[in-house]
Amino acid sequence: MRQLSSELNGKLNQLGTGTVQETVQQLRQIGQSGVYAAIPVMLRMMDHECADIRRAAEQAVTRLLAVCPVSELVWLNEHVREWRPSPVDRKRVVEREMHTMDQASTIRLSMLTMHWSGYIREAAVKRMIREGESYSFAYLLLRLNDWVPEIRNLARAALERKQTPEYAKLWMEHIILVERLRICGRDSFESFIESVHHLLRQKECRYVLHTARVSPEPGIRRLAFRISMEAEGTDTEMLMEQALRDEDPSIRRWAAQRVDRMLSGQKLREVLLRMQMDSVPSIRRESLDVLATMYPADAREIIMDRLLDSNLSVRDTARRHAKPWMKVNYAEWYLDAIWSEGQDHLAAALAGLGETGEKADAEVLFEYAQHPSVAVRKAVIRGLMRLDAISYGNYFICSLRSPQPGISREACRALMRHPYLIKPDEAAVLLSGADVLPHVIRNVLRIISAMGRWTQLGLLLQQLPTAKQEWVKRTIQRQLHNWAQFPNRSYGGRMSTAERERLHTQLSLCRQELDSDLLQRLEWLIQ
């Protein structure tokens, strides 16, 4: 993981300040933490004058690299170069590393391929190529996008020599780094990527692909399914079945988008019906589209069920397919569902009424404004926002204060769509309350960002000096920066002299909280 806890950060800052035994113990603890983000900070300890500390640092880095996912080596590659010696010492450091390159351990050699000096990276890559060990695969793939052409060419030539079936397992294990080359711009990698895919599609590599499709790493599984689709002798039916049962939603979604082209007949029908039970809305929507097109008789009952789906896009798809044969008005149908005895789909029925009803239907929605179910109250807020927001502004403001974060967030969306429903003074009171909840503060600040430009500025400047929590101050400072950074035509609105003086006064009270550049820009914009 990349996130450093405050405790671990403290240990990293204290490295090397204690005795040899204390430093060795700290290095062991950091190695056992499993936080690979500590590696860049620990590399300097691998050059320590004490052999025990160097050995402990190397062991700690080895343990952390063992838990670092292949995809995170890209991040590590960028951050290892952050520490550099002073310009006076750089030549000495390069000469020392070049002199000891042949004696460097495996873990040190791996880190040297990410070194800030191109001479050292090139020497490390050459030694890796000579030794030809399997661990070098990932580091050579990283060097394919090195900014030194000679290093890129060395790495590419070495990897191209390994594009044979005996190395297929290694290619599959590092396929994420191969795919990353698509977004790298220092060279053209399309032919290289295609040659790797061509290798993995060969009959000799079928077992490697089969194993990769059950890998614990979702990224590898995703790419394995895509490569398998074009591999020699692929059982398409089995592949689709396996993909649609995968725990990764993106893999199931990928399969759902292709299932009508890969399967047919009774098998397709069975798969589509099973897809209707998927937890991902986009998969239910895809299967509903295909069912309604290819099996219209079977789809009618399912379409009626999906009119009460929990997801808007699925309900909308169901309404589109039901329109040719459904005689009743949708709003009336949803009213019947709301007033029926079964309340299992009440939230979806209220949401559907909000999507298809008229202004008069808002009264029906408001009857459920105090319902104990959070999902129902959220559906009420969304429906009222669409049907008759002006009449229910006070309800939105009241919901904004809700201790339930989901209700408050839904009210925030409504007020961001209609910011004129909340007065600036009301927003200020909500922010400055003694017992106001953190999620309410965040939502009020979001609403302020949707208000008029000068109203925004006045509110933010008013709240900055009085904000009690540090995170609130940082949020307000960020919004002030965005306000000044992205001007628009509403800056041209005329202000009275009194309004301008008020803003200048508020700005003067915030001088201690703002950096000088932002302060000057705000003064200039107000003036």
Secondary structure, 3 states (H helix, E strand, C coil): CCCCCHHHHHHHHHCCCCCHHHHHHHHHHHHHHCCHHHHHHHHHHHHCCCHHHHHHHHHHHHHHHHCCCHHHHHHHHHHHCCCCCCHHHHHHHHHHHHHCHHHCCHHHHHHHCCCCCHHHHHHHHHHHHHHCCCCHHHHHHHHCCCCCHHHHHHHHHHHHCCCCHHHHHHHHHCHHHHHHHHHCCCCCCHHHHHHHHHHHCCHHHHHHHHHHCCCCCHHHHHHHHHHHCCCCCCCHHHHHHHHHCCCCHHHHHHHHCCHHHHCCHHHHHHHHHHHCCCCCHHHHHHHHHHHHHHCHHHHHHHHHHHCCCCCHHHHHHHHHHHCCCCCCCHHHHHHHHHHCCCCCCHHHHHHHHHHHCCHHHHHHHHCCCCCCCHHHHHHHHHHHHHHHCHHHHHHHHHHHCCCCHHHHHHHHHHHHHCHHHCCHHHHHHHHHCCCCCHHHHHHHHHHHCCCCHHHHHHHHHHHCCCCCCHHHHHHHHHHHHHHHHCCCHHHHCCCCHHHHHHHHHHHHCCHHHCCHHHHHHHHHHHC
